[in-house]
Amino acid sequence: MASTDTTGSTGTSGASGASGGKAGAKSGEDAAGLAGLEAGLDALDTRTAARTPLRQVLLQKVLPPIIAVALVVAVWQLLYVLEVKPDYQLPGPGQVWDALADQWYEGTLFDVIWTSLSRGVLGFLIAIAIGTPLGLIVAKVPFVRAAIGPILTGLQSLPSVAWVPAAIIWFGLTPSMIYAVVLLGAVPSIANGLVSGIGQIPPLYLRAGQVIGATGLHGVRHVLLPAALPGYLAGLKQGWAFSWRSLMAAEIIATSPDLGVGLGQLLETGRGYQDMAIVLNAILLILIVGVAIELLVFGPLERRVLRNRGLLVTR
């Protein structure tokens, strides 16, 4: 009996030791797995926060657009040399450059650009001041959303040039007419962008804001708008595009000495004189201003928002 007990005790202790060894090995594997997971997360964080070298930025982001522009100019010059169209219909790059240089020497180039740019920026800021609270109301009040939501979507799809005749009748050939067209083009896009951004907020965020007392305007400022910022920023970008298009449509159709000369008026002047060099010059300036606003304003702002949220991964 004694020997049997001893053997049983020995077997029990051996089994316990084996179980302990397996448990220790398993815990070691779990610890190694957690360590590997933490290392992977640290690597992802480091990769996200790393700054791209200047040389890589030049090669990946600056050089491709330059090559694309050079190819377009080369094809343009080739079409001009082959005389696909008469030179009064398709002037070469050199002729358009000469027209641009003439405006530079006359001192009217920056005046024309500034007239349109100042109108566009001011109209866009007013559109933000109107579209932002409108978007908040539509997003948070179900009755208003049901009543106004489809109208905003319809206004967003309506070509802005359709508002020009009505604005001329309402306000005459005045700056108010131009700003009215800009607002009617930009406000629906900004409001819809904010509504879309609020609709994509996880409900947990809103409940967490209520728990900590972030309600009313305090909640809008500290919870709602920051959480909806990506969608709101997309609405702002689209709102600027619509406001710039609306401005050009208004300036092309409504010409008056009281309105000054903007890029749209310059485009219409070239059409009136049948001077294709001036027309292409105006088109290029309109395009350059639009690209510059994207590269200098919305592009950096969007990258900053994504970087702060850990969504911008450098490759």
Secondary structure, DSSP 8 states (H G I E B T S, - for coil): -HHHHHHHHHHHHHHHHHHHHHHHHHHHHHHHHHHHHHHHHHHHHHHHH----HHHHIIIIIHHHHHHHHHHHHHHHHHHHTTSS-TTTS--HHHHHHHHHHHHHHT-HHHHHHHHHHHHHHHHHHHHHHHHHHHHHHHH-HHHHHHHHHHHHHHHHS-GGGHHHHHHHHH-SSHHHHHHHHHHHHHHHHHHHHHHHHHTS-HHHHHHHHHTT--HHHHIIIIIHHHTHHHHHHHHHHHHHHHHHHHHHHHHH---GGG---HHHHHHHHHHTT-HHHHHHHHHHHHHHHHHHIIIIIHHHHHHHHHHTT-----
